[in-house]
Amino acid sequence: MKTGTFQDYLLAKQSVDDRALNKDVLAALKAHLPPAPVSIVEVGAGIGTMLVRLLRWEILSDAEYLLIDEMAENVAFGMAFVAKWAQENGFSVLSVGADTLHLSNPSHSITAKFIHADMFDFISSRPSPADLLIAHAVLDLLPLPESLPGLFSLTKDLAWLTINFDGASILKPAIHPVLDRRIERLYHETMDRRPGGGDSQSGRNLFAYLDHVGADILEAGSSDWVVYPRRGKYTADEAAFLEYILRFFEESLTAQPDLDAKKFSRWLHTRRDQIAQGELVYIAHQLDFLVGV
Ligand SMILES: C[S@@+](CC[C@H](N)C(=O)[O-])C[C@H]1O[C@@H](n2cnc3c(N)ncnc32)[C@H](O)[C@@H]1O
């Protein structure tokens, strides 16, 4: 199977994230949200799948939602994706200027503004704080803990920090236990060496980082990605999701001097065969937090 764009990856990731998001942390989020209308800022919002999820899950009815992302392709794709989803799900959709959508039906009024910006530039513009900050599948790409104070300036008092990678990428069945472990270790090391920041153990480290900046953990729990075939078939787009995960391994570890190129290429080939045969199980350990700041 050929993989597509980063936006296709974010689409394929939706059902995996739906299952993974920690439901105790989600219940705490619902309990702590102020009465509508709520203002929300999401950093690293990608193509807007979290906004759609919160609407699908009936968590938002009346909201002002800012989506910040540094990739122009995400922002353009995201506006079209959110508008199409809303139209197909009974919302009236009105474009307000070039970057804002108003989604409404008798029980909902949502203003979604898509901002193409680096989140740190956005923070420097000193916007008014929102009721809720969301950072989903993004904190583990940032320099931590030094990014936290700026991020928390975006919220009055509540942040939902989800899908923070935490040091385990499990692929089954085993190919060769020693090689499997070596590839996992080297892959995690590439996360720790990303030039823009990143931490392959961000989940567990966030306990101390949050304490250090004086944030209160209101709820925390695991949000592992668990992708597996059911009677030899993957649900939704999850075979494609697994292909993207292997592509990330390939992009990160090709030309890695500590890895024999032929063995790695055979390893990737066998893993892709396992997807095609409906055999591959993938588990990534991650943690979610709801914090008061
Ligand atoms: C792994 S993706 C997750 C996207 C989205 N939250 C989701 O789960 O579908 C991380 C996103 O963060 C964005 N990002 C990373 N660093 C950023 C920065 N400094 N400012 C704004 N966006 C950033 C990337 O462009 C990317 O869309």
The ligand as an ORCA input file, in Angstrom:
! r2SCAN-3c Opt
* xyz 0 1
  C       1.591     14.933     15.149
  S       0.800     16.308     14.454
  C      -0.728     16.293     15.318
  C      -1.790     17.134     14.673
  C      -3.153     17.098     15.354
  N      -3.054     17.551     16.732
  C      -3.722     15.703     15.283
  O      -3.485     14.926     16.209
  O      -4.375     15.386     14.292
  C       1.632     17.680     15.178
  C       1.173     19.004     14.589
  O       1.792     20.061     15.294
  C       2.154     21.068     14.372
  N       3.247     21.840     14.977
  C       4.433     21.362     15.426
  N       5.172     22.372     15.935
  C       4.429     23.504     15.812
  C       4.642     24.881     16.141
  N       5.779     25.274     16.717
  N       3.660     25.744     15.886
  C       2.487     25.349     15.318
  N       2.231     24.059     14.970
  C       3.185     23.156     15.212
  C       2.541     20.311     13.115
  O       2.442     21.114     11.944
  C       1.529     19.177     13.123
  O       0.371     19.482     12.416
*
